Amino acid sequence: MSIINFLIAVLALVIALKAYAKAGGDTENIKQQINNLREKTAEALDKAEKSIRPKDL
């Protein structure tokens, strides 16, 4: 359940950043931070998958 909450929070962050950019905010630094966040999210999902799936398969 916490993974779903995390994904919802990341989605809300992306939507907020898009609104910020549309309002004229500087997005170069934010784009780099989003890419770092995507990598961390992918790593977290990979770890969650490995902990949930059986290792015998």
CHARMM-style PDB file with segment names, atoms N, HN, CA, C and O in Angstrom:
ATOM      1  N   MET     1       0.813  -1.185   0.000  1.00  0.00      PROA
ATOM      2  CA  MET     1       0.000   0.000   0.000  1.00  0.00      PROA
ATOM      3  C   MET     1       0.866   1.262   0.000  1.00  0.00      PROA
ATOM      4  O   MET     1       0.495   2.275  -0.593  1.00  0.00      PROA
ATOM      5  N   SER     2       2.007   1.196   0.659  1.00  0.00      PROA
ATOM      6  HN  SER     2       2.309   0.373   1.140  1.00  0.00      PROA
ATOM      7  CA  SER     2       2.875   2.371   0.708  1.00  0.00      PROA
ATOM      8  C   SER     2       3.478   2.662  -0.666  1.00  0.00      PROA
ATOM      9  O   SER     2       3.785   3.813  -0.975  1.00  0.00      PROA
ATOM     10  N   ILE     3       3.647   1.640  -1.482  1.00  0.00      PROA
ATOM     11  HN  ILE     3       3.397   0.705  -1.231  1.00  0.00      PROA
ATOM     12  CA  ILE     3       4.166   1.848  -2.836  1.00  0.00      PROA
ATOM     13  C   ILE     3       3.157   2.637  -3.657  1.00  0.00      PROA
ATOM     14  O   ILE     3       3.534   3.527  -4.420  1.00  0.00      PROA
ATOM     15  N   ILE     4       1.877   2.315  -3.504  1.00  0.00      PROA
ATOM     16  HN  ILE     4       1.571   1.593  -2.885  1.00  0.00      PROA
ATOM     17  CA  ILE     4       0.840   3.048  -4.223  1.00  0.00      PROA
ATOM     18  C   ILE     4       0.821   4.504  -3.778  1.00  0.00      PROA
ATOM     19  O   ILE     4       0.708   5.409  -4.606  1.00  0.00      PROA
ATOM     20  N   ASN     5       0.931   4.730  -2.479  1.00  0.00      PROA
ATOM     21  HN  ASN     5       1.023   3.996  -1.806  1.00  0.00      PROA
ATOM     22  CA  ASN     5       0.972   6.099  -1.968  1.00  0.00      PROA
ATOM     23  C   ASN     5       2.170   6.855  -2.529  1.00  0.00      PROA
ATOM     24  O   ASN     5       2.063   8.030  -2.881  1.00  0.00      PROA
ATOM     25  N   PHE     6       3.304   6.179  -2.611  1.00  0.00      PROA
ATOM     26  HN  PHE     6       3.391   5.224  -2.326  1.00  0.00      PROA
ATOM     27  CA  PHE     6       4.508   6.802  -3.154  1.00  0.00      PROA
ATOM     28  C   PHE     6       4.316   7.178  -4.619  1.00  0.00      PROA
ATOM     29  O   PHE     6       4.697   8.272  -5.034  1.00  0.00      PROA
ATOM     30  N   LEU     7       3.732   6.283  -5.397  1.00  0.00      PROA
ATOM     31  HN  LEU     7       3.423   5.394  -5.060  1.00  0.00      PROA
ATOM     32  CA  LEU     7       3.510   6.560  -6.812  1.00  0.00      PROA
ATOM     33  C   LEU     7       2.533   7.714  -7.006  1.00  0.00      PROA
ATOM     34  O   LEU     7       2.712   8.537  -7.903  1.00  0.00      PROA
ATOM     35  N   ILE     8       1.509   7.777  -6.175  1.00  0.00      PROA
ATOM     36  HN  ILE     8       1.363   7.108  -5.446  1.00  0.00      PROA
ATOM     37  CA  ILE     8       0.559   8.889  -6.250  1.00  0.00      PROA
ATOM     38  C   ILE     8       1.261  10.205  -5.925  1.00  0.00      PROA
ATOM     39  O   ILE     8       1.003  11.221  -6.571  1.00  0.00      PROA
ATOM     40  N   ALA     9       2.139  10.192  -4.938  1.00  0.00      PROA
ATOM     41  HN  ALA     9       2.348   9.367  -4.414  1.00  0.00      PROA
ATOM     42  CA  ALA     9       2.879  11.397  -4.573  1.00  0.00      PROA
ATOM     43  C   ALA     9       3.795  11.841  -5.709  1.00  0.00      PROA
ATOM     44  O   ALA     9       3.904  13.035  -5.989  1.00  0.00      PROA
ATOM     45  N   VAL    10       4.448  10.892  -6.360  1.00  0.00      PROA
ATOM     46  HN  VAL    10       4.359   9.922  -6.132  1.00  0.00      PROA
ATOM     47  CA  VAL    10       5.319  11.230  -7.495  1.00  0.00      PROA
ATOM     48  C   VAL    10       4.489  11.811  -8.636  1.00  0.00      PROA
ATOM     49  O   VAL    10       4.904  12.783  -9.268  1.00  0.00      PROA
ATOM     50  N   LEU    11       3.337  11.235  -8.901  1.00  0.00      PROA
ATOM     51  HN  LEU    11       3.000  10.446  -8.388  1.00  0.00      PROA
ATOM     52  CA  LEU    11       2.458  11.744  -9.949  1.00  0.00      PROA
ATOM     53  C   LEU    11       2.003  13.170  -9.619  1.00  0.00      PROA
ATOM     54  O   LEU    11       1.975  14.029 -10.500  1.00  0.00      PROA
ATOM     55  N   ALA    12       1.654  13.420  -8.374  1.00  0.00      PROA
ATOM     56  HN  ALA    12       1.677  12.722  -7.658  1.00  0.00      PROA
ATOM     57  CA  ALA    12       1.249  14.768  -7.964  1.00  0.00      PROA
ATOM     58  C   ALA    12       2.398  15.752  -8.137  1.00  0.00      PROA
ATOM     59  O   ALA    12       2.179  16.896  -8.535  1.00  0.00      PROA
ATOM     60  N   LEU    13       3.604  15.322  -7.844  1.00  0.00      PROA
ATOM     61  HN  LEU    13       3.782  14.392  -7.521  1.00  0.00      PROA
ATOM     62  CA  LEU    13       4.771  16.178  -8.019  1.00  0.00      PROA
ATOM     63  C   LEU    13       4.979  16.530  -9.486  1.00  0.00      PROA
ATOM     64  O   LEU    13       5.263  17.684  -9.810  1.00  0.00      PROA
ATOM     65  N   VAL    14       4.843  15.569 -10.361  1.00  0.00      PROA
ATOM     66  HN  VAL    14       4.612  14.632 -10.098  1.00  0.00      PROA
ATOM     67  CA  VAL    14       5.016  15.810 -11.791  1.00  0.00      PROA
ATOM     68  C   VAL    14       3.954  16.788 -12.295  1.00  0.00      PROA
ATOM     69  O   VAL    14       4.257  17.687 -13.080  1.00  0.00      PROA
ATOM     70  N   ILE    15       2.722  16.615 -11.848  1.00  0.00      PROA
ATOM     71  HN  ILE    15       2.476  15.885 -11.210  1.00  0.00      PROA
ATOM     72  CA  ILE    15       1.647  17.526 -12.263  1.00  0.00      PROA
ATOM     73  C   ILE    15       1.931  18.939 -11.764  1.00  0.00      PROA
ATOM     74  O   ILE    15       1.737  19.910 -12.496  1.00  0.00      PROA
ATOM     75  N   ALA    16       2.388  19.054 -10.522  1.00  0.00      PROA
ATOM     76  HN  ALA    16       2.546  18.265  -9.928  1.00  0.00      PROA
ATOM     77  CA  ALA    16       2.709  20.373  -9.968  1.00  0.00      PROA
ATOM     78  C   ALA    16       3.851  21.028 -10.736  1.00  0.00      PROA
ATOM     79  O   ALA    16       3.823  22.234 -10.981  1.00  0.00      PROA
ATOM     80  N   LEU    17       4.842  20.252 -11.112  1.00  0.00      PROA
ATOM     81  HN  LEU    17       4.865  19.272 -10.913  1.00  0.00      PROA
ATOM     82  CA  LEU    17       5.964  20.804 -11.863  1.00  0.00      PROA
ATOM     83  C   LEU    17       5.543  21.257 -13.256  1.00  0.00      PROA
ATOM     84  O   LEU    17       6.026  22.273 -13.756  1.00  0.00      PROA
ATOM     85  N   LYS    18       4.651  20.508 -13.874  1.00  0.00      PROA
ATOM     86  HN  LYS    18       4.259  19.683 -13.468  1.00  0.00      PROA
ATOM     87  CA  LYS    18       4.150  20.924 -15.191  1.00  0.00      PROA
ATOM     88  C   LYS    18       3.383  22.236 -15.074  1.00  0.00      PROA
ATOM     89  O   LYS    18       3.510  23.105 -15.936  1.00  0.00      PROA
ATOM     90  N   ALA    19       2.598  22.386 -14.027  1.00  0.00      PROA
ATOM     91  HN  ALA    19       2.495  21.680 -13.326  1.00  0.00      PROA
ATOM     92  CA  ALA    19       1.873  23.637 -13.810  1.00  0.00      PROA
ATOM     93  C   ALA    19       2.852  24.778 -13.546  1.00  0.00      PROA
ATOM     94  O   ALA    19       2.647  25.894 -14.024  1.00  0.00      PROA
ATOM     95  N   TYR    20       3.897  24.511 -12.799  1.00  0.00      PROA
ATOM     96  HN  TYR    20       4.063  23.604 -12.411  1.00  0.00      PROA
ATOM     97  CA  TYR    20       4.920  25.516 -12.513  1.00  0.00      PROA
ATOM     98  C   TYR    20       5.603  25.967 -13.800  1.00  0.00      PROA
ATOM     99  O   TYR    20       5.828  27.159 -14.004  1.00  0.00      PROA
ATOM    100  N   ALA    21       5.927  25.021 -14.656  1.00  0.00      PROA
ATOM    101  HN  ALA    21       5.744  24.052 -14.490  1.00  0.00      PROA
ATOM    102  CA  ALA    21       6.580  25.354 -15.919  1.00  0.00      PROA
ATOM    103  C   ALA    21       5.640  26.142 -16.825  1.00  0.00      PROA
ATOM    104  O   ALA    21       6.065  27.077 -17.504  1.00  0.00      PROA
ATOM    105  N   LYS    22       4.380  25.770 -16.835  1.00  0.00      PROA
ATOM    106  HN  LYS    22       4.035  25.011 -16.283  1.00  0.00      PROA
ATOM    107  CA  LYS    22       3.414  26.481 -17.672  1.00  0.00      PROA
ATOM    108  C   LYS    22       3.235  27.922 -17.193  1.00  0.00      PROA
ATOM    109  O   LYS    22       2.949  28.814 -17.992  1.00  0.00      PROA
ATOM    110  N   ALA    23       3.401  28.146 -15.900  1.00  0.00      PROA
ATOM    111  HN  ALA    23       3.633  27.421 -15.250  1.00  0.00      PROA
ATOM    112  CA  ALA    23       3.268  29.488 -15.338  1.00  0.00      PROA
ATOM    113  C   ALA    23       4.519  30.326 -15.582  1.00  0.00      PROA
ATOM    114  O   ALA    23       4.546  31.508 -15.239  1.00  0.00      PROA
ATOM    115  N   GLY    24       5.547  29.734 -16.165  1.00  0.00      PROA
ATOM    116  HN  GLY    24       5.525  28.773 -16.444  1.00  0.00      PROA
ATOM    117  CA  GLY    24       6.742  30.489 -16.523  1.00  0.00      PROA
ATOM    118  C   GLY    24       7.928  30.252 -15.615  1.00  0.00      PROA
ATOM    119  O   GLY    24       8.888  31.022 -15.644  1.00  0.00      PROA
ATOM    120  N   GLY    25       7.885  29.223 -14.823  1.00  0.00      PROA
ATOM    121  HN  GLY    25       7.105  28.598 -14.800  1.00  0.00      PROA
ATOM    122  CA  GLY    25       9.000  28.916 -13.926  1.00  0.00      PROA
ATOM    123  C   GLY    25      10.182  28.302 -14.663  1.00  0.00      PROA
ATOM    124  O   GLY    25      10.019  27.741 -15.746  1.00  0.00      PROA
ATOM    125  N   ASP    26      11.358  28.407 -14.083  1.00  0.00      PROA
ATOM    126  HN  ASP    26      11.490  28.863 -13.203  1.00  0.00      PROA
ATOM    127  CA  ASP    26      12.573  27.826 -14.652  1.00  0.00      PROA
ATOM    128  C   ASP    26      12.568  26.323 -14.384  1.00  0.00      PROA
ATOM    129  O   ASP    26      12.432  25.889 -13.240  1.00  0.00      PROA
ATOM    130  N   THR    27      12.714  25.543 -15.436  1.00  0.00      PROA
ATOM    131  HN  THR    27      12.824  25.895 -16.365  1.00  0.00      PROA
ATOM    132  CA  THR    27      12.556  24.101 -15.283  1.00  0.00      PROA
ATOM    133  C   THR    27      13.819  23.298 -15.549  1.00  0.00      PROA
ATOM    134  O   THR    27      13.780  22.072 -15.439  1.00  0.00      PROA
ATOM    135  N   GLU    28      14.926  23.922 -15.892  1.00  0.00      PROA
ATOM    136  HN  GLU    28      14.957  24.917 -15.982  1.00  0.00      PROA
ATOM    137  CA  GLU    28      16.133  23.148 -16.214  1.00  0.00      PROA
ATOM    138  C   GLU    28      16.614  22.339 -15.015  1.00  0.00      PROA
ATOM    139  O   GLU    28      16.876  21.143 -15.140  1.00  0.00      PROA
ATOM    140  N   ASN    29      16.729  22.974 -13.868  1.00  0.00      PROA
ATOM    141  HN  ASN    29      16.516  23.945 -13.767  1.00  0.00      PROA
ATOM    142  CA  ASN    29      17.177  22.271 -12.669  1.00  0.00      PROA
ATOM    143  C   ASN    29      16.135  21.252 -12.226  1.00  0.00      PROA
ATOM    144  O   ASN    29      16.476  20.172 -11.744  1.00  0.00      PROA
ATOM    145  N   ILE    30      14.883  21.598 -12.391  1.00  0.00      PROA
ATOM    146  HN  ILE    30      14.605  22.475 -12.783  1.00  0.00      PROA
ATOM    147  CA  ILE    30      13.805  20.704 -11.974  1.00  0.00      PROA
ATOM    148  C   ILE    30      13.789  19.441 -12.845  1.00  0.00      PROA
ATOM    149  O   ILE    30      13.522  18.348 -12.347  1.00  0.00      PROA
ATOM    150  N   LYS    31      14.073  19.590 -14.140  1.00  0.00      PROA
ATOM    151  HN  LYS    31      14.290  20.479 -14.545  1.00  0.00      PROA
ATOM    152  CA  LYS    31      14.107  18.421 -15.022  1.00  0.00      PROA
ATOM    153  C   LYS    31      15.161  17.417 -14.561  1.00  0.00      PROA
ATOM    154  O   LYS    31      14.932  16.208 -14.594  1.00  0.00      PROA
ATOM    155  N   GLN    32      16.300  17.918 -14.137  1.00  0.00      PROA
ATOM    156  HN  GLN    32      16.485  18.900 -14.110  1.00  0.00      PROA
ATOM    157  CA  GLN    32      17.353  17.035 -13.651  1.00  0.00      PROA
ATOM    158  C   GLN    32      16.908  16.331 -12.368  1.00  0.00      PROA
ATOM    159  O   GLN    32      17.182  15.145 -12.186  1.00  0.00      PROA
ATOM    160  N   GLN    33      16.235  17.042 -11.493  1.00  0.00      PROA
ATOM    161  HN  GLN    33      16.012  18.006 -11.640  1.00  0.00      PROA
ATOM    162  CA  GLN    33      15.753  16.453 -10.254  1.00  0.00      PROA
ATOM    163  C   GLN    33      14.684  15.401 -10.532  1.00  0.00      PROA
ATOM    164  O   GLN    33      14.636  14.371  -9.860  1.00  0.00      PROA
ATOM    165  N   ILE    34      13.827  15.656 -11.520  1.00  0.00      PROA
ATOM    166  HN  ILE    34      13.865  16.493 -12.066  1.00  0.00      PROA
ATOM    167  CA  ILE    34      12.799  14.675 -11.885  1.00  0.00      PROA
ATOM    168  C   ILE    34      13.446  13.405 -12.421  1.00  0.00      PROA
ATOM    169  O   ILE    34      13.017  12.301 -12.086  1.00  0.00      PROA
ATOM    170  N   ASN    35      14.472  13.552 -13.245  1.00  0.00      PROA
ATOM    171  HN  ASN    35      14.821  14.449 -13.517  1.00  0.00      PROA
ATOM    172  CA  ASN    35      15.163  12.370 -13.775  1.00  0.00      PROA
ATOM    173  C   ASN    35      15.789  11.562 -12.648  1.00  0.00      PROA
ATOM    174  O   ASN    35      15.741  10.332 -12.664  1.00  0.00      PROA
ATOM    175  N   ASN    36      16.377  12.244 -11.668  1.00  0.00      PROA
ATOM    176  HN  ASN    36      16.416  13.243 -11.654  1.00  0.00      PROA
ATOM    177  CA  ASN    36      16.928  11.535 -10.513  1.00  0.00      PROA
ATOM    178  C   ASN    36      15.826  10.830  -9.741  1.00  0.00      PROA
ATOM    179  O   ASN    36      16.009   9.701  -9.284  1.00  0.00      PROA
ATOM    180  N   LEU    37      14.682  11.489  -9.594  1.00  0.00      PROA
ATOM    181  HN  LEU    37      14.533  12.406  -9.965  1.00  0.00      PROA
ATOM    182  CA  LEU    37      13.559  10.890  -8.886  1.00  0.00      PROA
ATOM    183  C   LEU    37      13.023   9.675  -9.629  1.00  0.00      PROA
ATOM    184  O   LEU    37      12.648   8.682  -9.004  1.00  0.00      PROA
ATOM    185  N   ARG    38      12.983   9.744 -10.952  1.00  0.00      PROA
ATOM    186  HN  ARG    38      13.287  10.550 -11.459  1.00  0.00      PROA
ATOM    187  CA  ARG    38      12.530   8.590 -11.745  1.00  0.00      PROA
ATOM    188  C   ARG    38      13.451   7.392 -11.548  1.00  0.00      PROA
ATOM    189  O   ARG    38      12.991   6.256 -11.429  1.00  0.00      PROA
ATOM    190  N   GLU    39      14.749   7.655 -11.514  1.00  0.00      PROA
ATOM    191  HN  GLU    39      15.123   8.577 -11.610  1.00  0.00      PROA
ATOM    192  CA  GLU    39      15.701   6.562 -11.303  1.00  0.00      PROA
ATOM    193  C   GLU    39      15.503   5.935  -9.922  1.00  0.00      PROA
ATOM    194  O   GLU    39      15.515   4.712  -9.782  1.00  0.00      PROA
ATOM    195  N   LYS    40      15.322   6.774  -8.912  1.00  0.00      PROA
ATOM    196  HN  LYS    40      15.312   7.768  -9.026  1.00  0.00      PROA
ATOM    197  CA  LYS    40      15.105   6.254  -7.557  1.00  0.00      PROA
ATOM    198  C   LYS    40      13.791   5.491  -7.467  1.00  0.00      PROA
ATOM    199  O   LYS    40      13.703   4.479  -6.771  1.00  0.00      PROA
ATOM    200  N   THR    41      12.768   5.974  -8.171  1.00  0.00      PROA
ATOM    201  HN  THR    41      12.839   6.795  -8.737  1.00  0.00      PROA
ATOM    202  CA  THR    41      11.479   5.276  -8.184  1.00  0.00      PROA
ATOM    203  C   THR    41      11.620   3.916  -8.842  1.00  0.00      PROA
ATOM    204  O   THR    41      11.079   2.926  -8.350  1.00  0.00      PROA
ATOM    205  N   ALA    42      12.341   3.862  -9.946  1.00  0.00      PROA
ATOM    206  HN  ALA    42      12.780   4.666 -10.346  1.00  0.00      PROA
ATOM    207  CA  ALA    42      12.548   2.586 -10.633  1.00  0.00      PROA
ATOM    208  C   ALA    42      13.302   1.608  -9.738  1.00  0.00      PROA
ATOM    209  O   ALA    42      12.978   0.420  -9.704  1.00  0.00      PROA
ATOM    210  N   GLU    43      14.299   2.097  -9.016  1.00  0.00      PROA
ATOM    211  HN  GLU    43      14.562   3.061  -9.044  1.00  0.00      PROA
ATOM    212  CA  GLU    43      15.048   1.238  -8.104  1.00  0.00      PROA
ATOM    213  C   GLU    43      14.158   0.745  -6.968  1.00  0.00      PROA
ATOM    214  O   GLU    43      14.231  -0.421  -6.580  1.00  0.00      PROA
ATOM    215  N   ALA    44      13.316   1.632  -6.436  1.00  0.00      PROA
ATOM    216  HN  ALA    44      13.256   2.579  -6.752  1.00  0.00      PROA
ATOM    217  CA  ALA    44      12.418   1.239  -5.343  1.00  0.00      PROA
ATOM    218  C   ALA    44      11.414   0.197  -5.816  1.00  0.00      PROA
ATOM    219  O   ALA    44      11.133  -0.763  -5.099  1.00  0.00      PROA
ATOM    220  N   LEU    45      10.870   0.378  -7.020  1.00  0.00      PROA
ATOM    221  HN  LEU    45      11.099   1.158  -7.602  1.00  0.00      PROA
ATOM    222  CA  LEU    45       9.929  -0.610  -7.554  1.00  0.00      PROA
ATOM    223  C   LEU    45      10.609  -1.939  -7.825  1.00  0.00      PROA
ATOM    224  O   LEU    45      10.005  -2.994  -7.633  1.00  0.00      PROA
ATOM    225  N   ASP    46      11.850  -1.903  -8.267  1.00  0.00      PROA
ATOM    226  HN  ASP    46      12.341  -1.046  -8.423  1.00  0.00      PROA
ATOM    227  CA  ASP    46      12.604  -3.130  -8.499  1.00  0.00      PROA
ATOM    228  C   ASP    46      12.813  -3.885  -7.189  1.00  0.00      PROA
ATOM    229  O   ASP    46      12.645  -5.103  -7.131  1.00  0.00      PROA
ATOM    230  N   LYS    47      13.179  -3.155  -6.145  1.00  0.00      PROA
ATOM    231  HN  LYS    47      13.315  -2.166  -6.192  1.00  0.00      PROA
ATOM    232  CA  LYS    47      13.356  -3.783  -4.833  1.00  0.00      PROA
ATOM    233  C   LYS    47      12.047  -4.361  -4.318  1.00  0.00      PROA
ATOM    234  O   LYS    47      12.023  -5.458  -3.760  1.00  0.00      PROA
ATOM    235  N   ALA    48      10.943  -3.610  -4.509  1.00  0.00      PROA
ATOM    236  HN  ALA    48      10.963  -2.719  -4.962  1.00  0.00      PROA
ATOM    237  CA  ALA    48       9.638  -4.091  -4.055  1.00  0.00      PROA
ATOM    238  C   ALA    48       9.239  -5.354  -4.808  1.00  0.00      PROA
ATOM    239  O   ALA    48       8.706  -6.295  -4.219  1.00  0.00      PROA
ATOM    240  N   GLU    49       9.499  -5.372  -6.107  1.00  0.00      PROA
ATOM    241  HN  GLU    49       9.932  -4.608  -6.586  1.00  0.00      PROA
ATOM    242  CA  GLU    49       9.166  -6.550  -6.908  1.00  0.00      PROA
ATOM    243  C   GLU    49       9.962  -7.764  -6.441  1.00  0.00      PROA
ATOM    244  O   GLU    49       9.420  -8.863  -6.323  1.00  0.00      PROA
ATOM    245  N   LYS    50      11.248  -7.556  -6.177  1.00  0.00      PROA
ATOM    246  HN  LYS    50      11.687  -6.663  -6.274  1.00  0.00      PROA
ATOM    247  CA  LYS    50      12.090  -8.667  -5.735  1.00  0.00      PROA
ATOM    248  C   LYS    50      11.656  -9.191  -4.372  1.00  0.00      PROA
ATOM    249  O   LYS    50      11.777 -10.386  -4.104  1.00  0.00      PROA
ATOM    250  N   SER    51      11.150  -8.309  -3.504  1.00  0.00      PROA
ATOM    251  HN  SER    51      11.051  -7.338  -3.721  1.00  0.00      PROA
ATOM    252  CA  SER    51      10.728  -8.767  -2.182  1.00  0.00      PROA
ATOM    253  C   SER    51       9.375  -9.465  -2.228  1.00  0.00      PROA
ATOM    254  O   SER    51       9.071 -10.281  -1.358  1.00  0.00      PROA
ATOM    255  N   ILE    52       8.549  -9.150  -3.246  1.00  0.00      PROA
ATOM    256  HN  ILE    52       8.796  -8.487  -3.953  1.00  0.00      PROA
ATOM    257  CA  ILE    52       7.229  -9.739  -3.328  1.00  0.00      PROA
ATOM    258  C   ILE    52       7.238 -11.052  -4.100  1.00  0.00      PROA
ATOM    259  O   ILE    52       6.588 -12.016  -3.697  1.00  0.00      PROA
ATOM    260  N   ARG    53       7.962 -11.093  -5.190  1.00  0.00      PROA
ATOM    261  HN  ARG    53       8.490 -10.310  -5.518  1.00  0.00      PROA
ATOM    262  CA  ARG    53       7.979 -12.296  -6.029  1.00  0.00      PROA
ATOM    263  C   ARG    53       8.835 -13.386  -5.384  1.00  0.00      PROA
ATOM    264  O   ARG    53       9.853 -13.101  -4.753  1.00  0.00      PROA
ATOM    265  N   PRO    54       8.411 -14.619  -5.551  1.00  0.00      PROA
ATOM    266  CA  PRO    54       9.247 -15.719  -5.037  1.00  0.00      PROA
ATOM    267  C   PRO    54      10.555 -15.831  -5.823  1.00  0.00      PROA
ATOM    268  O   PRO    54      10.599 -15.549  -7.020  1.00  0.00      PROA
ATOM    269  N   LYS    55      11.583 -16.235  -5.151  1.00  0.00      PROA
ATOM    270  HN  LYS    55      11.547 -16.464  -4.179  1.00  0.00      PROA
ATOM    271  CA  LYS    55      12.896 -16.316  -5.789  1.00  0.00      PROA
ATOM    272  C   LYS    55      13.062 -17.598  -6.601  1.00  0.00      PROA
ATOM    273  O   LYS    55      14.002 -17.706  -7.389  1.00  0.00      PROA
ATOM    274  N   ASP    56      12.177 -18.560  -6.424  1.00  0.00      PROA
ATOM    275  HN  ASP    56      11.414 -18.472  -5.784  1.00  0.00      PROA
ATOM    276  CA  ASP    56      12.305 -19.834  -7.126  1.00  0.00      PROA
ATOM    277  C   ASP    56      11.896 -19.723  -8.595  1.00  0.00      PROA
ATOM    278  O   ASP    56      12.301 -20.555  -9.407  1.00  0.00      PROA
ATOM    279  N   LEU    57      11.118 -18.731  -8.944  1.00  0.00      PROA
ATOM    280  HN  LEU    57      10.789 -18.055  -8.284  1.00  0.00      PROA
ATOM    281  CA  LEU    57      10.636 -18.632 -10.323  1.00  0.00      PROA
ATOM    282  C   LEU    57      11.658 -18.030 -11.174  1.00  0.00      PROA
ATOM    283  OT1 LEU    57      11.442 -17.861 -12.374  1.00  0.00      PROA
TER     284      LEU     57
END
